[in-house]
Structure formats: C-alpha cells, structure tokens
C-alpha cells in the first residue's frame, strides 16, 4: 500500500470519528433540554437552583438537611428535622416548611409542623404551626415583628458554636445572642394546649392589649388590657 492510499484511509477514518462525536454531542445536548418523566423517584435531598447556581429551594431528609445559608454560604446549624427551605434571589434563607413526629422513649407522642416566611436577611415574620406535646395539642398562626439582629452576629455565633460538641451548641448560641433585641409576637390566632381558642392582639412591645377567648368549657370572653397587663375592660363583666 503506497503512502497516498494510507493517508487517504486515515483521513477517512478521522473524519468518521469526528462525525460520530458530533452526532453524540448534538443528540445528548438536545436531550438535556427535554423534560424527564418519572412514575416514582426516591431521593435523600433535592436542590433547585437558578442558571447561575444560586440555590432557591432545598427539599431534604433529616440526615442531609442544610445548615443556615446566607448569600450562598452555608453555616453549620443543627435542626434535626426533614422538610424544605426557601431561599431569596441572593441565596439567603427566607422561610421554610419542617415537620416530624414520633413516640419518645416514654411512649409519648411528639409531633410538629411549621411553615414560615422570613424578613430579608432576618427572622420569620409569619408562622403557621401545629403540634403535640406531653399529651396536649396546639395549632395557630402568628404574625411577628423581627428583632433586627445583624446577620453577622448570628453567623459568627454559629461558627463559634460549630467548634463545640453538639450538646453545648444551643447554650453557646443563647450566650452569643444575649443582650440582642428579641422578636415580638404581634398577633396570635389558634387553639391552645388547654383546649381553649384565642385571638391575641399585642402592641409593639409584644404586650397583650386585646384578648378574645373561648375557654375549653365554651365560655366566651373579651378583655382590653393596658401596657402592664392590667384588665381595663372586659365582657362579660365579672362581679366586683
């Protein structure tokens, strides 16, 4: 076989390989934009991200549940729950849904569900909760004034707490946040552990000012209170 014939065959083989590679790239690229359909899928964690990689939603089991994410950076934060976390356009947590339930070592039922939405770079402003604890049940919705604690204070505390054993981390967080302003509940509507139902309207300091209540025995009442919690008017009026 002369040199020209060998060169010609090599060029044909090379062009054939390039054609195959191009076809594979085009076909797999086209397939990547198609929707996938599943009858059933099992996952431990799923992240929904924007084209630039910003996380917008995480759905996870307890083992892989994320810590606190602030502008895309994750800080260790033990939650011991399963659920989903929402993130804003900058990759910072701004709400979530968590849930769980079990029997404790004494055979008592414990369960909880919590859906909340947060202030920008802050804590929750609205929360829907329900649960069972020590033989009692509760459920309600709360509207909250955020404490405006700088996020840097929280993230610094989380980093310090992460260096400690798990059983000491919560105490470290409480110590680090001591002296910081507290969130104030402004409105609560719900079913209470004592089987009563109530609507509680509070002032900017979180003090009860109007209480509407139906006791467990069905007795209704309404109270108006001053800033120190003293009843200034009520219906029905109690005998003096």
C-alpha beads as a LAMMPS data file, in Angstrom:
LAMMPS data file: protein, C-alpha beads

240 atoms
239 bonds

1 atom types
1 bond types

-500.0 500.0 xlo xhi
-500.0 500.0 ylo yhi
-500.0 500.0 zlo zhi

Masses

1 110.0

Atoms # bond

1 1 1 0.000 0.000 0.000
2 1 1 1.519 3.339 -1.039
3 1 1 1.783 6.359 1.243
4 1 1 -1.023 8.318 -0.515
5 1 1 -3.510 5.447 -0.094
6 1 1 -2.650 5.065 3.614
7 1 1 -3.018 8.810 4.212
8 1 1 -6.388 8.839 2.425
9 1 1 -7.723 5.983 4.582
10 1 1 -6.514 7.644 7.788
11 1 1 -8.269 10.876 6.828
12 1 1 -11.500 8.945 6.119
13 1 1 -11.289 7.210 9.500
14 1 1 -10.556 10.502 11.277
15 1 1 -13.490 12.251 9.605
16 1 1 -15.756 9.317 10.528
17 1 1 -14.775 9.551 14.207
18 1 1 -15.395 13.329 14.201
19 1 1 -18.837 12.780 12.657
20 1 1 -19.770 10.255 15.337
21 1 1 -18.555 12.557 18.147
22 1 1 -20.504 15.489 16.688
23 1 1 -23.687 13.411 16.451
24 1 1 -23.323 12.280 20.078
25 1 1 -22.797 15.859 21.277
26 1 1 -25.794 17.167 19.337
27 1 1 -28.093 14.346 20.431
28 1 1 -27.134 14.486 24.119
29 1 1 -27.293 18.285 24.082
30 1 1 -30.793 18.221 22.642
31 1 1 -31.880 15.580 25.129
32 1 1 -30.661 17.696 28.052
33 1 1 -33.370 20.280 27.287
34 1 1 -36.163 17.722 27.180
35 1 1 -38.434 17.094 30.150
36 1 1 -37.930 13.846 32.029
37 1 1 -40.972 11.952 33.291
38 1 1 -40.894 9.559 36.228
39 1 1 -43.612 7.474 37.804
40 1 1 -41.707 7.416 41.091
41 1 1 -38.372 8.689 42.352
42 1 1 -36.551 8.285 45.690
43 1 1 -34.127 10.987 46.795
44 1 1 -32.475 11.996 50.059
45 1 1 -32.068 15.643 49.062
46 1 1 -33.028 17.787 46.079
47 1 1 -31.682 21.289 45.317
48 1 1 -33.480 23.681 42.957
49 1 1 -31.011 26.204 41.530
50 1 1 -31.000 29.154 39.151
51 1 1 -28.884 29.094 35.957
52 1 1 -26.108 30.917 37.837
53 1 1 -26.080 28.260 40.565
54 1 1 -27.991 30.248 43.221
55 1 1 -29.948 27.852 45.443
56 1 1 -33.670 28.708 45.616
57 1 1 -35.199 25.624 47.261
58 1 1 -33.901 22.581 49.148
59 1 1 -36.031 19.522 49.927
60 1 1 -34.234 17.134 52.246
61 1 1 -34.431 14.292 54.710
62 1 1 -33.143 14.762 58.263
63 1 1 -29.643 13.415 57.572
64 1 1 -28.812 15.859 54.750
65 1 1 -30.837 18.866 55.909
66 1 1 -28.872 22.082 55.228
67 1 1 -27.476 24.496 57.774
68 1 1 -28.144 28.241 57.560
69 1 1 -27.363 29.679 54.114
70 1 1 -26.556 33.398 53.851
71 1 1 -25.775 34.757 50.379
72 1 1 -24.850 31.276 49.216
73 1 1 -22.528 30.453 52.120
74 1 1 -23.601 27.661 54.472
75 1 1 -23.085 27.869 58.230
76 1 1 -23.432 24.777 60.467
77 1 1 -26.827 24.746 62.160
78 1 1 -28.323 21.610 63.723
79 1 1 -32.068 21.362 63.088
80 1 1 -32.729 17.600 63.380
81 1 1 -35.706 17.679 61.026
82 1 1 -36.847 16.970 57.489
83 1 1 -38.610 19.416 55.193
84 1 1 -37.872 22.182 52.728
85 1 1 -36.147 25.552 52.935
86 1 1 -36.864 28.580 50.708
87 1 1 -34.116 30.980 49.568
88 1 1 -34.300 34.505 48.143
89 1 1 -32.710 35.731 44.916
90 1 1 -29.377 36.180 46.689
91 1 1 -29.232 32.653 48.104
92 1 1 -30.224 33.569 51.670
93 1 1 -32.790 31.584 53.637
94 1 1 -36.175 33.314 53.781
95 1 1 -38.587 30.695 55.079
96 1 1 -39.377 27.025 55.091
97 1 1 -41.556 24.065 55.924
98 1 1 -40.455 21.490 58.508
99 1 1 -42.336 18.592 60.047
100 1 1 -41.916 15.467 62.120
101 1 1 -43.454 13.116 64.628
102 1 1 -42.548 10.143 66.783
103 1 1 -43.019 8.433 70.116
104 1 1 -40.348 9.333 72.648
105 1 1 -38.579 6.872 74.943
106 1 1 -41.507 7.077 77.382
107 1 1 -44.036 6.197 74.690
108 1 1 -45.472 9.715 74.488
109 1 1 -46.355 11.169 71.092
110 1 1 -44.440 14.217 69.901
111 1 1 -45.213 15.852 66.562
112 1 1 -44.784 19.230 64.908
113 1 1 -45.357 21.139 61.693
114 1 1 -44.045 24.624 60.947
115 1 1 -44.396 26.847 57.860
116 1 1 -42.798 30.288 57.996
117 1 1 -41.724 33.221 55.831
118 1 1 -38.822 35.470 56.834
119 1 1 -37.799 39.088 56.616
120 1 1 -34.967 39.954 54.210
121 1 1 -31.734 38.946 55.975
122 1 1 -33.756 38.318 59.107
123 1 1 -36.035 36.001 61.031
124 1 1 -39.630 34.934 60.495
125 1 1 -42.481 37.428 60.073
126 1 1 -45.289 34.893 59.779
127 1 1 -45.542 31.319 61.027
128 1 1 -48.170 28.588 60.841
129 1 1 -47.624 25.901 63.486
130 1 1 -49.189 22.799 64.967
131 1 1 -48.012 20.062 67.271
132 1 1 -48.492 17.512 70.020
133 1 1 -46.502 17.559 73.247
134 1 1 -46.988 15.958 76.664
135 1 1 -50.484 14.779 75.759
136 1 1 -51.614 18.220 74.570
137 1 1 -52.162 19.622 71.083
138 1 1 -51.858 23.140 69.731
139 1 1 -52.147 24.928 66.400
140 1 1 -52.124 28.516 65.286
141 1 1 -50.845 31.294 63.114
142 1 1 -48.533 34.069 64.361
143 1 1 -47.554 37.452 62.949
144 1 1 -44.222 38.676 64.290
145 1 1 -42.036 41.790 64.373
146 1 1 -38.483 40.682 63.623
147 1 1 -35.782 41.571 66.134
148 1 1 -33.426 43.143 63.538
149 1 1 -30.389 41.279 64.879
150 1 1 -27.474 41.802 62.434
151 1 1 -26.971 38.646 60.393
152 1 1 -23.232 38.843 61.080
153 1 1 -23.933 38.336 64.804
154 1 1 -25.853 35.157 64.031
155 1 1 -23.348 33.732 61.550
156 1 1 -20.388 34.488 63.865
157 1 1 -22.210 32.733 66.723
158 1 1 -22.944 29.732 64.516
159 1 1 -19.291 29.423 63.532
160 1 1 -18.203 29.502 67.174
161 1 1 -20.911 27.026 68.209
162 1 1 -19.833 24.615 65.452
163 1 1 -16.497 24.132 67.250
164 1 1 -18.274 22.741 70.326
165 1 1 -19.857 19.332 70.991
166 1 1 -23.496 19.144 69.814
167 1 1 -24.900 19.223 73.368
168 1 1 -23.177 22.588 74.037
169 1 1 -24.077 24.421 70.828
170 1 1 -27.503 25.729 71.807
171 1 1 -26.138 27.141 75.066
172 1 1 -23.389 28.897 73.099
173 1 1 -25.980 30.413 70.748
174 1 1 -28.048 31.694 73.686
175 1 1 -24.927 33.218 75.212
176 1 1 -23.912 34.902 71.957
177 1 1 -27.369 36.394 71.393
178 1 1 -27.793 37.568 74.986
179 1 1 -28.499 41.294 75.026
180 1 1 -29.681 41.344 71.409
181 1 1 -33.238 42.572 70.713
182 1 1 -35.944 39.914 70.752
183 1 1 -38.632 39.258 68.170
184 1 1 -42.117 40.308 69.313
185 1 1 -45.295 38.430 68.568
186 1 1 -47.980 40.872 67.387
187 1 1 -50.941 38.619 66.577
188 1 1 -51.750 35.054 67.566
189 1 1 -54.792 33.104 66.430
190 1 1 -55.025 29.499 67.456
191 1 1 -56.018 26.529 69.526
192 1 1 -54.133 26.404 72.813
193 1 1 -52.800 23.399 74.790
194 1 1 -55.543 23.914 77.424
195 1 1 -58.220 23.286 74.712
196 1 1 -59.214 26.949 74.553
197 1 1 -59.133 29.056 71.383
198 1 1 -57.993 32.673 71.280
199 1 1 -57.193 35.751 69.249
200 1 1 -54.457 37.838 70.887
201 1 1 -53.636 41.342 69.628
202 1 1 -50.432 42.861 71.014
203 1 1 -48.628 46.214 70.962
204 1 1 -45.136 46.936 69.574
205 1 1 -43.536 45.623 72.749
206 1 1 -45.414 42.328 72.495
207 1 1 -47.800 43.040 75.392
208 1 1 -51.344 41.673 75.166
209 1 1 -53.827 44.513 74.592
210 1 1 -56.968 42.753 73.307
211 1 1 -57.820 39.138 74.125
212 1 1 -60.739 37.271 72.579
213 1 1 -61.105 33.792 74.017
214 1 1 -63.358 30.759 74.142
215 1 1 -62.473 28.562 77.111
216 1 1 -62.421 24.756 76.979
217 1 1 -65.922 24.685 78.517
218 1 1 -67.268 27.000 75.800
219 1 1 -67.296 30.212 77.853
220 1 1 -66.508 33.257 75.659
221 1 1 -64.738 36.392 76.886
222 1 1 -63.114 39.610 75.696
223 1 1 -60.565 41.677 77.611
224 1 1 -58.874 45.029 76.996
225 1 1 -55.557 45.462 78.822
226 1 1 -53.123 48.272 79.484
227 1 1 -49.372 48.096 78.792
228 1 1 -48.706 46.491 82.173
229 1 1 -51.213 43.699 81.517
230 1 1 -53.940 45.081 83.801
231 1 1 -57.505 44.482 82.592
232 1 1 -59.177 47.849 81.997
233 1 1 -62.378 46.483 80.466
234 1 1 -63.916 43.075 79.862
235 1 1 -67.025 41.373 78.592
236 1 1 -68.896 39.772 80.143
237 1 1 -68.014 41.883 83.175
238 1 1 -67.008 39.915 86.251
239 1 1 -68.861 40.671 89.528
240 1 1 -66.923 43.088 91.718

Bonds

1 1 1 2
2 1 2 3
3 1 3 4
4 1 4 5
5 1 5 6
6 1 6 7
7 1 7 8
8 1 8 9
9 1 9 10
10 1 10 11
11 1 11 12
12 1 12 13
13 1 13 14
14 1 14 15
15 1 15 16
16 1 16 17
17 1 17 18
18 1 18 19
19 1 19 20
20 1 20 21
21 1 21 22
22 1 22 23
23 1 23 24
24 1 24 25
25 1 25 26
26 1 26 27
27 1 27 28
28 1 28 29
29 1 29 30
30 1 30 31
31 1 31 32
32 1 32 33
33 1 33 34
34 1 34 35
35 1 35 36
36 1 36 37
37 1 37 38
38 1 38 39
39 1 39 40
40 1 40 41
41 1 41 42
42 1 42 43
43 1 43 44
44 1 44 45
45 1 45 46
46 1 46 47
47 1 47 48
48 1 48 49
49 1 49 50
50 1 50 51
51 1 51 52
52 1 52 53
53 1 53 54
54 1 54 55
55 1 55 56
56 1 56 57
57 1 57 58
58 1 58 59
59 1 59 60
60 1 60 61
61 1 61 62
62 1 62 63
63 1 63 64
64 1 64 65
65 1 65 66
66 1 66 67
67 1 67 68
68 1 68 69
69 1 69 70
70 1 70 71
71 1 71 72
72 1 72 73
73 1 73 74
74 1 74 75
75 1 75 76
76 1 76 77
77 1 77 78
78 1 78 79
79 1 79 80
80 1 80 81
81 1 81 82
82 1 82 83
83 1 83 84
84 1 84 85
85 1 85 86
86 1 86 87
87 1 87 88
88 1 88 89
89 1 89 90
90 1 90 91
91 1 91 92
92 1 92 93
93 1 93 94
94 1 94 95
95 1 95 96
96 1 96 97
97 1 97 98
98 1 98 99
99 1 99 100
100 1 100 101
101 1 101 102
102 1 102 103
103 1 103 104
104 1 104 105
105 1 105 106
106 1 106 107
107 1 107 108
108 1 108 109
109 1 109 110
110 1 110 111
111 1 111 112
112 1 112 113
113 1 113 114
114 1 114 115
115 1 115 116
116 1 116 117
117 1 117 118
118 1 118 119
119 1 119 120
120 1 120 121
121 1 121 122
122 1 122 123
123 1 123 124
124 1 124 125
125 1 125 126
126 1 126 127
127 1 127 128
128 1 128 129
129 1 129 130
130 1 130 131
131 1 131 132
132 1 132 133
133 1 133 134
134 1 134 135
135 1 135 136
136 1 136 137
137 1 137 138
138 1 138 139
139 1 139 140
140 1 140 141
141 1 141 142
142 1 142 143
143 1 143 144
144 1 144 145
145 1 145 146
146 1 146 147
147 1 147 148
148 1 148 149
149 1 149 150
150 1 150 151
151 1 151 152
152 1 152 153
153 1 153 154
154 1 154 155
155 1 155 156
156 1 156 157
157 1 157 158
158 1 158 159
159 1 159 160
160 1 160 161
161 1 161 162
162 1 162 163
163 1 163 164
164 1 164 165
165 1 165 166
166 1 166 167
167 1 167 168
168 1 168 169
169 1 169 170
170 1 170 171
171 1 171 172
172 1 172 173
173 1 173 174
174 1 174 175
175 1 175 176
176 1 176 177
177 1 177 178
178 1 178 179
179 1 179 180
180 1 180 181
181 1 181 182
182 1 182 183
183 1 183 184
184 1 184 185
185 1 185 186
186 1 186 187
187 1 187 188
188 1 188 189
189 1 189 190
190 1 190 191
191 1 191 192
192 1 192 193
193 1 193 194
194 1 194 195
195 1 195 196
196 1 196 197
197 1 197 198
198 1 198 199
199 1 199 200
200 1 200 201
201 1 201 202
202 1 202 203
203 1 203 204
204 1 204 205
205 1 205 206
206 1 206 207
207 1 207 208
208 1 208 209
209 1 209 210
210 1 210 211
211 1 211 212
212 1 212 213
213 1 213 214
214 1 214 215
215 1 215 216
216 1 216 217
217 1 217 218
218 1 218 219
219 1 219 220
220 1 220 221
221 1 221 222
222 1 222 223
223 1 223 224
224 1 224 225
225 1 225 226
226 1 226 227
227 1 227 228
228 1 228 229
229 1 229 230
230 1 230 231
231 1 231 232
232 1 232 233
233 1 233 234
234 1 234 235
235 1 235 236
236 1 236 237
237 1 237 238
238 1 238 239
239 1 239 240
